[in-house]
């Protein structure tokens, strides 16, 4: 059974993620600007849109409106590492 993490952030808030290659990052509500390190193009992802990073590089999201995103979690084996990384990034950049 897949587990999913949900994150809500207000307009203008920024979220940084890393090491999420191959996982679908879905915009459930709102509108999000996304940039991925070393990629030439930025994206605006609308509600119901999805982005799948090809690398484990830094991804920065900015909420262009109040937004909710979701992403499937890694297997339980890597879950604690993923959670520690996510919490560190939130406190370091948020």
C-alpha positions in Angstrom: 0.0 0.0 0.0 1.3 3.4 -1.0 1.6 6.1 1.6 1.3 9.8 0.6 2.5 12.9 2.3 0.5 16.1 2.0 1.8 19.6 2.4 -0.2 22.8 2.5 1.4 26.2 2.1 0.2 29.8 1.8 0.7 32.1 -1.1 4.3 33.2 -1.2 5.6 30.4 0.9 8.6 28.4 -0.4 9.3 24.7 0.0 12.6 23.0 -0.9 12.9 19.3 -1.6 15.7 17.1 -2.6 16.3 13.4 -3.4 12.8 12.8 -4.8 13.7 11.5 -8.3 10.9 9.4 -9.9 8.2 10.4 -7.4 5.2 12.2 -8.7 4.8 15.7 -7.1 1.1 16.5 -7.5 -0.6 19.9 -7.0 -4.0 19.0 -5.4 -5.2 22.6 -5.1 -3.7 26.0 -6.0 -0.9 27.0 -8.3 2.8 26.4 -7.8 6.0 27.6 -9.4 8.7 25.0 -9.6 12.4 25.1 -10.4 14.8 22.2 -10.4 18.6 22.8 -10.1 20.5 22.4 -13.4 17.3 22.4 -15.5 16.9 25.2 -18.0 13.1 25.5 -17.6 10.9 26.5 -14.7 7.3 25.4 -14.5 4.0 26.7 -13.2 1.9 23.7 -12.2 -1.9 24.2 -11.9 -4.3 22.3 -9.8 -4.4 18.6 -10.7 -1.0 19.0 -12.4 1.9 16.7 -11.8 5.8 16.9 -12.0 8.2 13.9 -11.8 11.8 15.0 -11.2 14.3 13.1 -13.2 17.2 13.7 -10.8 17.8 14.1 -7.1 18.8 17.7 -7.4 17.3 20.5 -5.3 13.7 21.5 -6.2 12.2 24.8 -5.0 8.4 25.3 -5.0 6.7 28.6 -4.4 3.0 28.8 -3.8 1.5 31.3 -6.3 -1.8 30.9 -4.4 -2.7 29.0 -1.3 -1.8 25.4 -2.4 -1.7 21.8 -1.4 0.7 19.3 -2.8 1.1 15.6 -2.3 3.8 13.0 -3.0 4.0 9.3 -2.5 6.5 8.3 0.2 9.4 5.9 -0.4 9.2 2.4 1.0 9.2 2.1 4.8 12.9 1.3 4.7 13.7 4.8 3.5 10.9 6.6 5.1 12.7 7.8 8.3 15.6 9.2 6.2 13.1 10.9 3.9 11.2 12.4 6.8 14.4 13.7 8.4 15.5 15.3 5.1 12.1 16.9 4.6 12.0 18.3 8.2 15.6 19.6 7.9 14.8 21.3 4.6 11.6 22.9 5.9 13.4 24.4 8.9 16.6 25.4 7.0 14.8 27.1 4.1 11.2 27.7 5.3 
